[in-house]
Amino acid sequence: MITISNINERVPRDAQFVTIADGFGITEIPNGYFEECHQLKYIQMPDDICKIGESAFRNCRNLRSIELPKKLYSIGKDCFCSCIKLKFINLPSTVHHVAYGAFQYCLDLQYVNLSENMKYLSAEIFNGCVKLRYLEIPESIREIRYEAFSECRSLVGISLPKTLTSISYQCFNQCLCLTRFKWNVSSEPLDPYITIDSYAFLDCINLQKVNLSESSVYCLEEGCFSNCYNLEIVLLSKKTKNIHEAAFQNCEALQYMHYDYTYENNDSSNTFYDIDLNKINYFDDNVFRNCTSLKSIKIYEYQHFRQNTLFNCSNLKRISLPGNFYLHDCDLIHNTTQNVEEIMIRSEIRFISRDVVEKALVPCVLSNYNLLENQCTEDGLIPIQVFIEVMLFRDQKPDTNDKLIENLFLFLKEGPSTISLLL
């Protein structure tokens, strides 16, 4: 046993059992003080210590447990980083600040009790804690910073407070055992623009259900659920307005995205769609790219779509469109239309725009000529009637654009029986 009464003296690197003496005015553990003490197994500290500095116990490979001082206020950057045998940590209620990466790569860490006076979880605080299974986050926490739980591969559950205003970049990246995620947010949040940040749940390959319906999430940022291959059900908040680039890219099992769960009651109904999000204003590039289990979608007039939103949704069978909606120089349904069995434009012919015909109806029909004789508007028109009216004669004069004439020729060539329906 080594007893330390002068904190300015260097502790031996081979120390195993250490006591910091009480009554000598020691209130702080300096930066790197026990760093690389590979044999350290036990440390006793007086309650007067209020600060533990940066990397103070970094790479103490045999430290299995530690009782923190009752007056402790702050824990420095990388303080317990790579303490690979540390199994549990209890932060006293006096702790207000735990810095970047304080417990990252504690490979055996399984239990953590957080202080109720912490306002945020620092970046990478538990990054790489591969045995951490569950964590309850106190109501005092307002923010979880980037990569806080990245590569916590055994994490099966986490309780998030209603006071939380953001889930940051790669926060739960590669949490391979996480199967369900629910976030309730106060009806009167401190920040009205609550977000799930870029790649927050990237590569959570066993995540099956996400429930944000009782949250106030305004925005889903780039790639936030990308590569969640087994994600089947997403319930969004009605306050969510924007879904950014590749948010659900490669979610191959995704088959339901609504505001509540009514799937079982509507599965066989022609009025039910796998994706029906009438509160969303903006879909960015590749939002549903490679979501190969999606079978139907309903689109609304005020929604803005960018490039390849539905790229390679190869099992999409039913599409419901408004007469007009915003397509920003995009190919909305590229590599998607080969299995479409129904396309319905919820409008009379006089309200149907050229964009809807040229960028949605025509690609579907040219990929599947069985659609040629199916009604596709509220007033019972078939695609070729819509094409001729909207693309050729809407402005009281023929449009001689070569591409339009080519499409008309293909319509007539592949569906000759439709000619009689024009008479």
C-alpha positions as CSV (number, residue, x, y, z in Angstrom):
1,M,0.0,0.0,0.0
2,I,1.3,3.4,-1.0
3,T,0.1,6.5,0.8
4,I,0.3,9.9,-0.9
5,S,0.4,13.1,1.2
6,N,2.1,15.3,-1.3
7,I,0.3,15.4,-4.7
8,N,3.4,17.0,-6.3
9,E,5.3,13.8,-5.9
10,R,5.2,11.3,-8.7
11,V,3.4,8.0,-8.0
12,P,5.4,4.9,-8.8
13,R,4.3,3.4,-12.1
14,D,4.1,-0.2,-10.6
15,A,1.8,0.9,-7.7
16,Q,-1.1,-1.5,-7.1
17,F,-2.8,-0.1,-4.0
18,V,-2.8,3.6,-3.3
19,T,-4.4,5.8,-0.7
20,I,-4.4,9.6,-1.0
21,A,-4.1,10.9,2.6
22,D,-6.8,13.0,4.1
23,G,-6.0,16.2,5.9
24,F,-3.2,17.4,3.7
25,G,-5.3,19.9,1.6
26,I,-5.4,17.8,-1.5
27,T,-8.4,18.8,-3.6
28,E,-7.4,17.9,-7.1
29,I,-5.8,14.9,-8.9
30,P,-3.5,16.5,-11.5
31,N,-3.5,15.7,-15.2
32,G,-2.0,12.3,-16.0
33,Y,-1.2,11.6,-12.4
34,F,-1.9,7.8,-12.5
35,E,-1.6,7.5,-16.3
36,E,-0.1,4.2,-17.5
37,C,-0.1,2.7,-14.0
38,H,-0.8,-0.7,-15.5
39,Q,-0.7,-2.5,-12.1
40,L,-3.0,-0.2,-10.2
41,K,-6.0,-2.1,-8.7
42,Y,-7.3,0.1,-5.9
43,I,-7.3,3.8,-5.2
44,Q,-8.8,5.5,-2.1
45,M,-9.4,9.3,-2.3
46,P,-10.5,11.8,0.4
47,D,-13.9,13.3,0.0
48,D,-12.4,16.8,-0.3
49,I,-11.2,16.2,-3.9
50,C,-13.4,18.1,-6.2
51,K,-11.5,17.7,-9.5
52,I,-9.9,14.8,-11.3
53,G,-7.7,16.1,-14.2
54,E,-7.2,15.0,-17.8
55,S,-6.0,11.4,-18.4
56,A,-5.6,11.1,-14.6
57,F,-6.2,7.3,-14.7
58,R,-5.8,6.7,-18.5
59,N,-4.7,3.2,-19.4
60,C,-4.8,1.8,-15.8
61,R,-5.4,-1.6,-17.2
62,N,-6.0,-3.4,-13.9
63,L,-8.3,-0.9,-12.2
64,R,-11.5,-2.8,-11.6
65,S,-13.5,-0.4,-9.4
66,I,-13.2,3.1,-7.9
67,E,-15.2,5.0,-5.3
68,L,-15.3,8.6,-6.3
69,P,-15.1,11.5,-3.7
70,K,-18.4,12.8,-2.4
71,K,-17.5,16.4,-3.2
72,L,-16.3,15.7,-6.7
73,Y,-17.4,18.4,-9.2
74,S,-15.6,17.6,-12.5
75,I,-13.8,14.8,-14.3
76,G,-11.3,15.7,-17.0
77,K,-10.9,14.6,-20.6
78,D,-9.9,11.0,-21.2
79,C,-9.8,10.6,-17.4
80,F,-10.5,6.8,-17.3
81,C,-9.9,6.1,-21.0
82,S,-8.8,2.5,-21.7
83,C,-9.3,1.3,-18.1
84,I,-10.2,-2.0,-19.7
85,K,-11.2,-3.9,-16.5
86,L,-13.3,-1.2,-14.9
87,K,-16.8,-2.7,-14.5
88,F,-18.9,0.0,-12.9
89,I,-18.9,3.7,-12.1
90,N,-21.1,5.7,-9.7
91,L,-21.0,9.4,-10.2
92,P,-22.0,11.3,-7.0
93,S,-24.7,13.9,-7.3
94,T,-22.1,16.7,-6.9
95,V,-20.6,15.9,-10.3
96,H,-21.6,18.6,-12.9
97,H,-19.0,18.2,-15.6
98,V,-17.6,15.1,-17.2
99,A,-15.3,15.9,-20.2
100,Y,-14.7,14.5,-23.6
101,G,-14.0,10.7,-23.8
102,A,-13.8,10.3,-20.0
103,F,-14.8,6.6,-20.1
104,Q,-14.1,5.7,-23.7
105,Y,-12.7,2.2,-24.4
106,C,-13.5,0.9,-20.9
107,L,-14.0,-2.4,-22.5
108,D,-15.5,-4.2,-19.4
109,L,-17.7,-1.3,-18.2
110,Q,-21.3,-2.6,-17.6
111,Y,-23.0,-0.3,-15.2
112,V,-23.0,3.5,-14.9
113,N,-25.0,5.7,-12.5
114,L,-25.0,9.3,-13.8
115,S,-25.2,12.4,-11.6
116,E,-28.6,14.3,-11.6
117,N,-26.7,17.6,-11.9
118,M,-25.1,16.9,-15.2
119,K,-26.4,19.1,-18.1
120,Y,-24.9,17.2,-21.0
121,L,-23.1,14.0,-21.9
122,S,-19.8,14.9,-23.5
123,A,-18.5,13.7,-26.9
124,E,-17.3,10.1,-26.9
125,I,-17.9,9.8,-23.2
126,F,-18.7,6.1,-23.5
127,N,-17.4,5.5,-27.0
128,G,-16.3,1.9,-27.4
129,C,-17.7,0.6,-24.1
130,V,-18.6,-2.7,-25.8
131,K,-20.2,-4.3,-22.7
132,L,-22.4,-1.5,-21.6
133,R,-25.9,-2.8,-21.8
134,Y,-28.3,-0.2,-20.4
135,L,-28.2,3.4,-19.2
136,E,-30.8,5.6,-17.6
137,I,-30.1,9.3,-18.4
138,P,-31.4,11.8,-15.8
139,E,-33.8,14.6,-16.6
140,S,-31.1,17.2,-16.1
141,I,-29.4,16.2,-19.4
142,R,-30.2,18.6,-22.3
143,E,-27.7,17.3,-24.9
144,I,-25.9,14.2,-25.9
145,R,-22.9,15.1,-27.9
146,Y,-21.3,13.4,-30.8
147,E,-20.3,9.7,-30.6
148,A,-21.3,9.6,-27.0
149,F,-22.3,5.9,-27.3
150,S,-20.6,5.0,-30.6
151,E,-19.7,1.3,-30.8
152,C,-21.5,0.4,-27.6
153,R,-22.2,-2.9,-29.2
154,S,-24.0,-4.5,-26.3
155,L,-26.3,-1.6,-25.6
156,V,-29.9,-3.0,-25.7
157,G,-31.8,-0.1,-24.1
158,I,-31.4,3.5,-23.1
159,S,-33.9,5.8,-21.2
160,L,-33.8,9.3,-22.6
161,P,-35.2,12.3,-20.7
162,K,-38.0,14.6,-22.1
163,T,-35.6,17.5,-21.6
164,L,-33.2,16.3,-24.3
165,T,-33.0,18.7,-27.3
166,S,-30.7,16.9,-29.6
167,I,-29.1,13.5,-30.4
168,S,-25.8,14.4,-32.0
169,Y,-23.5,13.1,-34.8
170,Q,-22.9,9.3,-34.7
171,C,-24.3,9.3,-31.1
172,F,-25.4,5.6,-31.3
173,N,-23.3,4.5,-34.3
174,Q,-22.8,0.7,-34.4
175,C,-24.9,0.0,-31.3
176,L,-25.4,-3.5,-32.7
177,C,-27.8,-4.9,-30.0
178,L,-30.2,-1.9,-30.0
179,T,-33.5,-3.2,-31.3
180,R,-36.0,-0.5,-30.3
181,F,-35.7,3.2,-29.7
182,K,-38.4,5.6,-28.3
183,W,-37.9,9.2,-27.5
184,N,-40.5,11.3,-25.6
185,V,-40.0,15.0,-25.6
186,S,-41.7,17.6,-23.5
187,S,-44.7,19.2,-25.2
188,E,-43.0,22.6,-24.5
189,P,-39.4,21.9,-25.4
190,L,-36.7,24.4,-24.6
191,D,-35.5,24.3,-28.2
192,P,-38.3,24.2,-30.9
193,Y,-35.9,22.8,-33.5
194,I,-35.1,19.4,-32.0
195,T,-33.0,17.2,-34.3
196,I,-31.6,13.8,-34.7
197,D,-28.2,14.6,-36.1
198,S,-26.2,13.1,-39.0
199,Y,-25.5,9.4,-38.8
200,A,-26.9,9.2,-35.2
201,F,-27.9,5.6,-35.6
202,L,-25.7,4.6,-38.5
203,D,-25.1,0.8,-38.7
204,C,-27.5,-0.1,-35.9
205,I,-28.1,-3.3,-37.8
206,N,-30.6,-4.9,-35.4
207,L,-32.7,-1.8,-34.8
208,Q,-36.3,-2.8,-35.7
209,K,-38.6,-0.1,-34.5
210,V,-38.2,3.7,-33.9
211,N,-40.9,5.6,-32.1
212,L,-40.7,9.4,-32.3
213,S,-44.5,9.9,-32.3
214,E,-44.5,11.5,-28.8
215,S,-41.4,13.7,-29.5
216,S,-41.1,17.1,-30.9
217,V,-38.3,16.2,-33.4
218,Y,-38.3,18.8,-36.2
219,C,-35.6,17.4,-38.4
220,L,-34.0,14.1,-39.3
221,E,-30.5,14.9,-40.5
222,E,-28.3,13.2,-43.1
223,G,-27.9,9.4,-42.8
224,C,-29.4,9.3,-39.3
225,F,-30.8,5.8,-39.7
226,S,-28.7,4.7,-42.7
227,N,-27.7,1.0,-42.9
228,C,-30.3,0.0,-40.3
229,Y,-30.9,-3.1,-42.3
230,N,-33.5,-4.6,-40.0
231,L,-35.5,-1.5,-39.3
232,E,-39.2,-2.2,-40.1
233,I,-41.3,0.4,-38.4
234,V,-40.8,4.2,-38.0
235,L,-43.4,6.3,-36.2
236,L,-42.6,10.0,-36.7
237,S,-43.7,13.1,-34.8
238,K,-46.2,15.3,-36.5
239,K,-43.8,18.2,-35.8
240,T,-41.2,16.6,-38.1
241,K,-40.9,18.8,-41.3
242,N,-37.6,17.8,-43.0
243,I,-36.0,14.5,-43.8
244,H,-32.4,15.0,-45.1
245,E,-30.1,13.1,-47.4
246,A,-30.0,9.3,-47.1
247,A,-31.7,9.4,-43.8
248,F,-33.1,5.8,-44.3
249,Q,-30.7,4.7,-47.0
250,N,-30.2,0.9,-47.1
251,C,-33.0,0.2,-44.6
252,E,-33.9,-2.9,-46.6
253,A,-36.6,-4.1,-44.2
254,L,-38.5,-0.8,-43.9
255,Q,-42.2,-1.3,-44.6
256,Y,-44.1,1.2,-42.5
257,M,-43.6,4.9,-41.8
258,H,-46.6,6.9,-40.3
259,Y,-47.5,8.9,-37.2
260,D,-49.2,6.1,-35.4
261,Y,-49.4,2.3,-35.6
262,T,-52.4,1.2,-37.7
263,Y,-50.6,-1.2,-40.0
264,E,-52.4,-4.4,-38.9
265,N,-55.8,-2.8,-39.5
266,N,-55.1,-1.4,-43.0
267,D,-52.8,-3.9,-44.6
268,S,-55.2,-5.1,-47.2
269,S,-56.8,-1.7,-47.9
270,N,-56.2,0.1,-51.2
271,T,-56.4,3.4,-49.4
272,F,-53.5,2.5,-47.1
273,Y,-49.9,3.3,-48.0
274,D,-46.6,2.1,-46.4
275,I,-45.4,5.7,-46.4
276,D,-48.0,8.4,-45.7
277,L,-46.5,11.5,-44.2
278,N,-48.7,14.5,-44.8
279,K,-46.8,16.7,-42.3
280,I,-43.4,16.4,-44.1
281,N,-42.4,19.3,-46.3
282,Y,-39.0,18.2,-47.6
283,F,-37.4,15.0,-48.7
284,D,-33.7,15.3,-49.6
285,D,-31.6,13.2,-52.0
286,N,-31.7,9.4,-51.6
287,V,-33.9,9.4,-48.4
288,F,-35.3,6.0,-49.1
289,R,-32.6,4.7,-51.4
290,N,-32.5,0.8,-51.5
291,C,-35.5,0.5,-49.2
292,T,-36.5,-2.7,-51.1
293,S,-39.4,-3.7,-48.8
294,L,-41.5,-0.6,-49.4
295,K,-44.5,-1.4,-51.5
296,S,-46.6,1.9,-51.5
297,I,-46.2,5.6,-51.0
298,K,-48.6,8.6,-50.9
299,I,-47.2,12.0,-52.0
300,Y,-48.7,15.4,-51.2
301,E,-48.8,18.6,-53.3
302,Y,-46.7,20.8,-50.9
303,Q,-43.9,18.3,-50.5
304,H,-40.5,19.0,-52.1
305,F,-38.4,16.1,-53.5
306,R,-34.8,16.1,-54.5
307,Q,-32.8,13.6,-56.5
308,N,-33.4,9.8,-56.3
309,T,-35.6,10.0,-53.1
310,L,-37.0,6.5,-54.0
311,F,-33.9,5.2,-55.9
312,N,-34.0,1.4,-56.2
313,C,-37.2,0.9,-54.1
314,S,-37.6,-2.0,-56.5
315,N,-40.7,-3.6,-54.9
316,L,-42.8,-0.4,-54.9
317,K,-46.2,-1.4,-56.3
318,R,-48.5,1.5,-55.6
319,I,-47.9,5.2,-56.0
320,S,-50.4,7.9,-55.1
321,L,-49.7,11.4,-56.5
322,P,-51.3,14.8,-56.3
323,G,-52.0,16.7,-59.5
324,N,-49.0,18.9,-58.9
325,F,-46.0,18.9,-56.6
326,Y,-42.4,20.2,-56.5
327,L,-39.7,18.1,-58.2
328,H,-36.3,19.9,-58.0
329,D,-34.7,18.7,-61.3
330,C,-35.0,15.2,-59.9
331,D,-35.6,11.7,-61.0
332,L,-37.9,10.8,-58.2
333,I,-38.4,7.1,-59.0
334,H,-35.2,6.1,-60.8
335,N,-34.7,2.3,-60.9
336,T,-38.0,1.9,-59.0
337,T,-40.8,1.5,-61.4
338,Q,-40.4,-2.0,-62.8
339,N,-42.9,-3.6,-60.4
340,V,-45.4,-0.7,-60.1
341,E,-48.9,-2.1,-60.5
342,E,-50.9,1.1,-59.8
343,I,-50.3,4.8,-60.2
344,M,-53.1,7.1,-59.2
345,I,-53.1,10.9,-59.6
346,R,-55.5,12.3,-57.1
347,S,-56.8,15.1,-59.5
348,E,-58.9,15.9,-62.4
349,I,-57.0,16.3,-65.7
350,R,-57.2,20.1,-65.7
351,F,-55.2,20.3,-62.5
352,I,-52.4,17.8,-63.5
353,S,-49.0,19.4,-64.1
354,R,-46.4,18.5,-66.7
355,D,-43.9,17.6,-64.0
356,V,-46.2,14.9,-62.6
357,V,-46.7,13.4,-66.0
358,E,-43.1,13.7,-67.3
359,K,-41.2,12.7,-64.1
360,A,-43.6,10.2,-62.5
361,L,-46.4,8.9,-64.8
362,V,-44.3,8.4,-67.9
363,P,-41.4,6.6,-66.3
364,C,-43.8,4.2,-64.6
365,V,-45.7,3.4,-67.8
366,L,-42.5,3.0,-69.9
367,S,-41.2,0.4,-67.3
368,N,-44.5,-1.5,-67.1
369,Y,-46.8,-1.3,-70.1
370,N,-49.5,-3.1,-68.2
371,L,-50.3,0.3,-66.7
372,L,-51.3,1.6,-70.1
373,E,-55.0,0.6,-69.8
374,N,-55.4,1.2,-66.1
375,Q,-57.2,4.3,-65.0
376,C,-54.8,6.8,-63.3
377,T,-56.9,9.9,-62.5
378,E,-59.9,10.8,-60.5
379,D,-62.0,11.3,-63.6
380,G,-61.1,7.8,-65.0
381,L,-58.5,8.6,-67.6
382,I,-55.8,6.3,-68.7
383,P,-52.1,7.3,-69.1
384,I,-52.1,8.0,-72.8
385,Q,-55.1,10.3,-72.5
386,V,-53.4,12.2,-69.7
387,F,-50.1,12.4,-71.7
388,I,-51.7,13.8,-74.8
389,E,-53.8,16.4,-72.9
390,V,-51.1,17.6,-70.6
391,M,-48.0,17.3,-72.6
392,L,-49.3,18.1,-76.1
393,F,-52.4,20.2,-76.0
394,R,-52.5,21.9,-72.6
395,D,-51.4,25.2,-74.2
396,Q,-53.8,25.0,-77.2
397,K,-50.9,23.9,-79.4
398,P,-48.9,20.8,-80.0
399,D,-45.5,20.4,-78.2
400,T,-43.1,19.0,-80.8
401,N,-40.4,18.2,-78.3
402,D,-38.6,15.1,-79.7
403,K,-38.6,13.2,-76.4
404,L,-42.4,13.8,-75.9
405,I,-43.2,12.5,-79.4
406,E,-40.9,9.5,-78.8
407,N,-42.8,8.7,-75.6
408,L,-46.1,9.0,-77.3
409,F,-44.9,6.6,-80.1
410,L,-43.9,4.1,-77.5
411,F,-47.3,4.3,-75.8
412,L,-49.1,3.6,-79.0
413,K,-46.7,0.9,-80.1
414,E,-46.8,-1.1,-76.9
415,G,-50.5,-0.5,-76.1
416,P,-52.4,-0.4,-79.4
417,S,-55.7,-1.3,-77.7
418,T,-55.6,2.1,-76.0
419,I,-56.2,3.9,-79.3
420,S,-59.8,2.9,-79.3
421,L,-60.2,4.5,-75.8
422,L,-59.1,7.8,-77.2
423,L,-62.1,7.9,-79.7
